[in-house]
Amino acid sequence: MFRSCAVLLLLALAPGCAATIRPQQHVIDPVAVYVANYGIHSSVLLPSGDGRFVEYCFGDWGFAAENHCWPQDALGALMASQESAFGRRFVTVPAGQIQPLPLHPSPRRIDHVYAAREDVKRLLRELDERYQRGAARALVHNPDNDTDYVKDTERYGALNNCNHLTARSLRTLGCRIDGTTFFANFEVEGKQVLEPLTQTASTPTTMPSASASIADERN
C-alpha cells in the first residue's frame, strides 16, 4: 500500500498540497478515530471493538501485495494497474494509552476527529464487507507492512488511490473535505462539541467513547 502511493506522489512532485478535514461540529455519542499521514500514504484508523484499531488501505496488487517495485512496475501501477489490492491490518493500543501507534511504517503525523458511533459502525461494516468479498478470491500477507491483502474489484490509479479512500471514509463519518484528496497531507480544522449518548441498558459499549464534555479545538 505504501510503495504504490509513494510512486504516485513522487511523480506528481507536489508534496505541499493538502486537504482540509472539517469534522461535524456537534457529535452525539462520539467516538475517536485517527487519521494517519505516512508522508506518501494516508489512512483512517477505526476502533474495532476489541481494544484494537483496524486500518484499511488500497493499492495496486503487484506493488502492494507482491512487492513488485521496479520502475516499470511503478509506472504500470500508476497508469495501467491490472489488479487492485484492498488491505487490512490491526493496530494494538499500548497499555496506558488511548491512541493507536502504527509501526512498520510509523506515520509522520497522526490526528484525530470525533464521529458518531453509528457512523463509525456503518463505515466498519462497509469496509469489512468489501474486504470479505475480496478474500473469497485471494489473500496474501505482506510482512513488510504486516498487512493482509485481498483482490479488489475497484480500479486503482491516479484518480482513485489510497488517499481517495481516506477522503471517502471521512465523508462517511460526516466530515467535509476541502482541497485536493490526491495527496496524503490531510489537516484537521474546526471545533467539535461532543455530547454523550444517555446511557441505557441497551447502549452499545463495544467501542471506546470520547470524554463526556469536551470541546476539541484545532488550529
Secondary structure as a PSIPRED ss2 file (coil, helix, strand):
# PSIPRED VFORMAT (PSIPRED V4.0)

   1 M C   1.000  0.000  0.000
   2 F H   0.000  1.000  0.000
   3 R H   0.000  1.000  0.000
   4 S H   0.000  1.000  0.000
   5 C H   0.000  1.000  0.000
   6 A H   0.000  1.000  0.000
   7 V H   0.000  1.000  0.000
   8 L H   0.000  1.000  0.000
   9 L H   0.000  1.000  0.000
  10 L H   0.000  1.000  0.000
  11 L H   0.000  1.000  0.000
  12 A H   0.000  1.000  0.000
  13 L C   1.000  0.000  0.000
  14 A C   1.000  0.000  0.000
  15 P C   1.000  0.000  0.000
  16 G C   1.000  0.000  0.000
  17 C C   1.000  0.000  0.000
  18 A C   1.000  0.000  0.000
  19 A E   0.000  0.000  1.000
  20 T E   0.000  0.000  1.000
  21 I E   0.000  0.000  1.000
  22 R E   0.000  0.000  1.000
  23 P C   1.000  0.000  0.000
  24 Q C   1.000  0.000  0.000
  25 Q C   1.000  0.000  0.000
  26 H E   0.000  0.000  1.000
  27 V E   0.000  0.000  1.000
  28 I E   0.000  0.000  1.000
  29 D C   1.000  0.000  0.000
  30 P E   0.000  0.000  1.000
  31 V E   0.000  0.000  1.000
  32 A E   0.000  0.000  1.000
  33 V E   0.000  0.000  1.000
  34 Y E   0.000  0.000  1.000
  35 V E   0.000  0.000  1.000
  36 A E   0.000  0.000  1.000
  37 N E   0.000  0.000  1.000
  38 Y C   1.000  0.000  0.000
  39 G C   1.000  0.000  0.000
  40 I C   1.000  0.000  0.000
  41 H C   1.000  0.000  0.000
  42 S E   0.000  0.000  1.000
  43 S E   0.000  0.000  1.000
  44 V E   0.000  0.000  1.000
  45 L E   0.000  0.000  1.000
  46 L E   0.000  0.000  1.000
  47 P E   0.000  0.000  1.000
  48 S C   1.000  0.000  0.000
  49 G C   1.000  0.000  0.000
  50 D C   1.000  0.000  0.000
  51 G C   1.000  0.000  0.000
  52 R E   0.000  0.000  1.000
  53 F E   0.000  0.000  1.000
  54 V E   0.000  0.000  1.000
  55 E E   0.000  0.000  1.000
  56 Y E   0.000  0.000  1.000
  57 C E   0.000  0.000  1.000
  58 F E   0.000  0.000  1.000
  59 G E   0.000  0.000  1.000
  60 D E   0.000  0.000  1.000
  61 W H   0.000  1.000  0.000
  62 G H   0.000  1.000  0.000
  63 F H   0.000  1.000  0.000
  64 A H   0.000  1.000  0.000
  65 A C   1.000  0.000  0.000
  66 E C   1.000  0.000  0.000
  67 N C   1.000  0.000  0.000
  68 H C   1.000  0.000  0.000
  69 C C   1.000  0.000  0.000
  70 W C   1.000  0.000  0.000
  71 P H   0.000  1.000  0.000
  72 Q H   0.000  1.000  0.000
  73 D H   0.000  1.000  0.000
  74 A H   0.000  1.000  0.000
  75 L H   0.000  1.000  0.000
  76 G H   0.000  1.000  0.000
  77 A H   0.000  1.000  0.000
  78 L H   0.000  1.000  0.000
  79 M H   0.000  1.000  0.000
  80 A H   0.000  1.000  0.000
  81 S C   1.000  0.000  0.000
  82 Q C   1.000  0.000  0.000
  83 E C   1.000  0.000  0.000
  84 S E   0.000  0.000  1.000
  85 A E   0.000  0.000  1.000
  86 F E   0.000  0.000  1.000
  87 G E   0.000  0.000  1.000
  88 R E   0.000  0.000  1.000
  89 R E   0.000  0.000  1.000
  90 F E   0.000  0.000  1.000
  91 V E   0.000  0.000  1.000
  92 T E   0.000  0.000  1.000
  93 V C   1.000  0.000  0.000
  94 P C   1.000  0.000  0.000
  95 A C   1.000  0.000  0.000
  96 G C   1.000  0.000  0.000
  97 Q C   1.000  0.000  0.000
  98 I C   1.000  0.000  0.000
  99 Q C   1.000  0.000  0.000
 100 P C   1.000  0.000  0.000
 101 L C   1.000  0.000  0.000
 102 P C   1.000  0.000  0.000
 103 L C   1.000  0.000  0.000
 104 H C   1.000  0.000  0.000
 105 P C   1.000  0.000  0.000
 106 S C   1.000  0.000  0.000
 107 P C   1.000  0.000  0.000
 108 R C   1.000  0.000  0.000
 109 R E   0.000  0.000  1.000
 110 I E   0.000  0.000  1.000
 111 D E   0.000  0.000  1.000
 112 H E   0.000  0.000  1.000
 113 V E   0.000  0.000  1.000
 114 Y E   0.000  0.000  1.000
 115 A E   0.000  0.000  1.000
 116 A E   0.000  0.000  1.000
 117 R H   0.000  1.000  0.000
 118 E H   0.000  1.000  0.000
 119 D H   0.000  1.000  0.000
 120 V H   0.000  1.000  0.000
 121 K H   0.000  1.000  0.000
 122 R H   0.000  1.000  0.000
 123 L H   0.000  1.000  0.000
 124 L H   0.000  1.000  0.000
 125 R H   0.000  1.000  0.000
 126 E H   0.000  1.000  0.000
 127 L H   0.000  1.000  0.000
 128 D H   0.000  1.000  0.000
 129 E H   0.000  1.000  0.000
 130 R H   0.000  1.000  0.000
 131 Y H   0.000  1.000  0.000
 132 Q H   0.000  1.000  0.000
 133 R H   0.000  1.000  0.000
 134 G H   0.000  1.000  0.000
 135 A H   0.000  1.000  0.000
 136 A C   1.000  0.000  0.000
 137 R C   1.000  0.000  0.000
 138 A C   1.000  0.000  0.000
 139 L E   0.000  0.000  1.000
 140 V E   0.000  0.000  1.000
 141 H E   0.000  0.000  1.000
 142 N E   0.000  0.000  1.000
 143 P C   1.000  0.000  0.000
 144 D C   1.000  0.000  0.000
 145 N C   1.000  0.000  0.000
 146 D C   1.000  0.000  0.000
 147 T E   0.000  0.000  1.000
 148 D E   0.000  0.000  1.000
 149 Y E   0.000  0.000  1.000
 150 V E   0.000  0.000  1.000
 151 K E   0.000  0.000  1.000
 152 D E   0.000  0.000  1.000
 153 T C   1.000  0.000  0.000
 154 E C   1.000  0.000  0.000
 155 R C   1.000  0.000  0.000
 156 Y C   1.000  0.000  0.000
 157 G E   0.000  0.000  1.000
 158 A C   1.000  0.000  0.000
 159 L C   1.000  0.000  0.000
 160 N E   0.000  0.000  1.000
 161 N C   1.000  0.000  0.000
 162 C H   0.000  1.000  0.000
 163 N H   0.000  1.000  0.000
 164 H H   0.000  1.000  0.000
 165 L H   0.000  1.000  0.000
 166 T H   0.000  1.000  0.000
 167 A H   0.000  1.000  0.000
 168 R H   0.000  1.000  0.000
 169 S H   0.000  1.000  0.000
 170 L H   0.000  1.000  0.000
 171 R H   0.000  1.000  0.000
 172 T H   0.000  1.000  0.000
 173 L C   1.000  0.000  0.000
 174 G C   1.000  0.000  0.000
 175 C C   1.000  0.000  0.000
 176 R E   0.000  0.000  1.000
 177 I E   0.000  0.000  1.000
 178 D E   0.000  0.000  1.000
 179 G E   0.000  0.000  1.000
 180 T C   1.000  0.000  0.000
 181 T C   1.000  0.000  0.000
 182 F C   1.000  0.000  0.000
 183 F C   1.000  0.000  0.000
 184 A C   1.000  0.000  0.000
 185 N C   1.000  0.000  0.000
 186 F E   0.000  0.000  1.000
 187 E E   0.000  0.000  1.000
 188 V E   0.000  0.000  1.000
 189 E C   1.000  0.000  0.000
 190 G E   0.000  0.000  1.000
 191 K E   0.000  0.000  1.000
 192 Q E   0.000  0.000  1.000
 193 V E   0.000  0.000  1.000
 194 L E   0.000  0.000  1.000
 195 E E   0.000  0.000  1.000
 196 P C   1.000  0.000  0.000
 197 L C   1.000  0.000  0.000
 198 T C   1.000  0.000  0.000
 199 Q C   1.000  0.000  0.000
 200 T C   1.000  0.000  0.000
 201 A C   1.000  0.000  0.000
 202 S C   1.000  0.000  0.000
 203 T C   1.000  0.000  0.000
 204 P C   1.000  0.000  0.000
 205 T C   1.000  0.000  0.000
 206 T C   1.000  0.000  0.000
 207 M C   1.000  0.000  0.000
 208 P C   1.000  0.000  0.000
 209 S C   1.000  0.000  0.000
 210 A C   1.000  0.000  0.000
 211 S C   1.000  0.000  0.000
 212 A C   1.000  0.000  0.000
 213 S C   1.000  0.000  0.000
 214 I C   1.000  0.000  0.000
 215 A E   0.000  0.000  1.000
 216 D E   0.000  0.000  1.000
 217 E E   0.000  0.000  1.000
 218 R E   0.000  0.000  1.000
 219 N C   1.000  0.000  0.000
